[in-house]
């Protein structure tokens, strides 16, 4: 019996229901808004439930040295290379239920269908729940998938990472039962893997506009993340004349508008620029801000274009700070190169969608994904799932369970095709 012939009704709906269940405590740090950051009790609760579900399916489960949960469904030959199916279980603050989490749950559903039929493949299947992708705790993204792909060592850059409470990455890992010095041991070898498959909500409006449930990702944009600091002079809001101030917040505000303006001039070349975080100190209503920190996120499918736009932003911001007599420093916290999907795997996904009577629509991902990191060591493919209004990173995220059922079917058919090509 082929994978596509297995009982699959409701597999996607089950994944949606499990994702919904992860939307409240203990899987969220906040009772009123979903927030599940890396290495928090909410993260631990999610891994506990995933471990239970994976184990019930017959998978062997372990937590790797960086905090990724790996469930392995062994192949016909023990120790065979694995098809890795994964995504992340961490969230942004005030998140929706499906970004990342749905992909993990769909991978689990596929293995449950396989196990229900007693089917073993010539390769293993590993469902991986990456611990950090969003970077919502330590201001740098994809710690876990970069570690798994051998692109992250625990050097000085990461030793200095701290969350908003001043807790270092090393201390957070230690509290979670992990050792930051062992992060390099999380790296996987290319020969251990057959391919990587990730299902993810689109996080954009294209599929809905095209009336399509699913899409095939052709590639992932290059992403650059920077942290900017502005240093002025705090002072009394009532006694300091306007012309004698060194207002760090005013400089940062002008810089934010400059980022928007420059990104708009580069928009025809696919550039987007975002300032998503700002912190002003001392943060009192009657005190001129003496220090401000912001983050800057710049993306484009072409890395050279992205870097040129980012350089223009840096030059403009430095000039703004100098004109206002404000100290300015910029440091890079993330640099992800563009990642085209594997042509052969992409062709398989397109063929699968055609066989299902769906139009194999190709999409470029402006969002970063764990798939981009894994592409460094194994062929990668991604499947996008329609989300209502294209809304993501927002409690209003919504996925039709029927669309998720189609995604599960597409993934099972993909596994079928991969098995057929693997035997040749």
Residue, then its C-alpha position, 0 to 999 in steps of 0.5 A: x500500500x502506498x503512502x498516498x493510499x493510507x487513511x489520511x482523512x483528518x490528518x491536517x485537521x488533527x494538526x490544526x487542533x493540536x496547534x490550537x491546543x498549544x495556544x494557551x497555558x501551559x504552552x504559553x507564557x501569557x494567559x492572554x496572548x500566545x507567547x512561547x519563547x525558546x527555553x522557557x517553561x512554555x517551551x518545555x511544556x510543548x516539548x513534553x506533549x510532543x514527546x508523548x505523542x511521538x513516543x505513542x507513534x513508535x518514534x524514538x525521541x531525544x532532545x539534541x544539544x541545542x534544544x531541538x526535539x527530534x522524533x525518529x521513525x526508523x526505516x526498514x533498515x535501522x540507521x538509514x538516512x532520514x527524511x527530516x520534516x520539521x519547523x519551529x515551536x517558538x513564537x513571537x510575542x502575541x502570536x498566532x497558533x500556526x506559524x511553525x507549530x503547524x508544520x511540526x504537527x503535520x509532520x507528526x500526523x504523517x508519521x502517525x499515518x505511516x505507523x498506523x499502516x505498519x509501513x517502514x520505508x527505505x529511509x527513516x523519517x525524523x520529525x524535528x521541533x526546532x526550539x528557536x527560529x523567531x529570535x524573540x528571546x535572544x534577538x537573533x533568529x534560527x539558533x537551533x536550525x543553524x546549529x543543526x546544520x553546523x552553522x553555529x558555534x558558541x563563540x563570543x558573539x553568542x556568549x554575550x546574548x541576553x534576553x530582556x530580563x538579563x538572562x544569558x543564553x548560556x544560563x537559559x540553556x543550563x536551566x533547561x538541562x543543556x550545555x551551551x559549550x556543546x552546541x556544536x554537537x547538534x550539527x548533523x552530517x549530510x550523509x545522515x539525511x535524505x532531504x528536508x521538507x517543511x510545511x508552513x503557513x504562507x504568511x502572505x496573501x498570494x494563495x488566498x488571492x489566487x484561490x489556492x490552498x497550497x503553493x510550492x516555495x521556489x526559494x527563501x529571501x536573504x535576511x539581514x538583522x541589525x541592532x542599532x544603539x543611539x546614545x544621547x543625554x538624558x535630561x529634564x523635559x521641562x528645563x532643557x531648551x529644544x536647541x540644546x538637547x541630545x534626544x536619542x529617541x528623536x534621532x531614532x525616530x528620524x532613523x526609522x522613517x529613513x529606513x522606511x523611505x529607503x526601503x520604498x525606493x528599493x521596493x521594485x527590486x524586492x527589498x523590504x525593511x522593518x524596524x520591529x523593536x524599540x526601547x528608550x531609556x530611562x523611559x519616563x514621560x518627563x525625561x528626555x531619552x538618553x539611550x535608545x535601541x532598535x532592530x533593523x530587518x532588511x530582506x530581498x531575494x538577491x543578497x547583493x541588492x539587500x546589502x546595498x539597501x542596508x548600506x544606504x540605510x546605515x549611511x543615512x542613519x549615521x548622518x542623522x545621528x551625527x547631525x543631532x550630536x548623538x552617538x551611534x553604533x550598529x552591530x549585525x545579529x543575523x545574516x542569512x543568505x538566500x536559499x533556492x529550493x532543491x529543483x528535483x524536490x520542487x518538481x516532485x511537489x509540483x507534480x504532487x499538487x497537479x495529481x491532486x487537481x491543484x495548480x502548482x503555484x510557485x512562491x518566493x518566501x520573504x520570510x526566513x525559515x528553518x528550511x533555509x538553514x537546513x539547505x546548507x547540508x541537504x536538499x530542501x523543499x517547502x510547501x506553503x499553506x493558505x492562511x486567512x488574509x495572509x495574516x501571521x505573527x498575529x493572534x488572528x492567524x487562521x488556517x482552514x482544516x480542509x487546507x491542512x488536510x490537503x497539505x497532509x495529503x501532499x506530504x504523504x504523496x511526496x514521501x511516496x515519490x521520494x521512496x520511489x526515486x530512492x529505490x532507483 
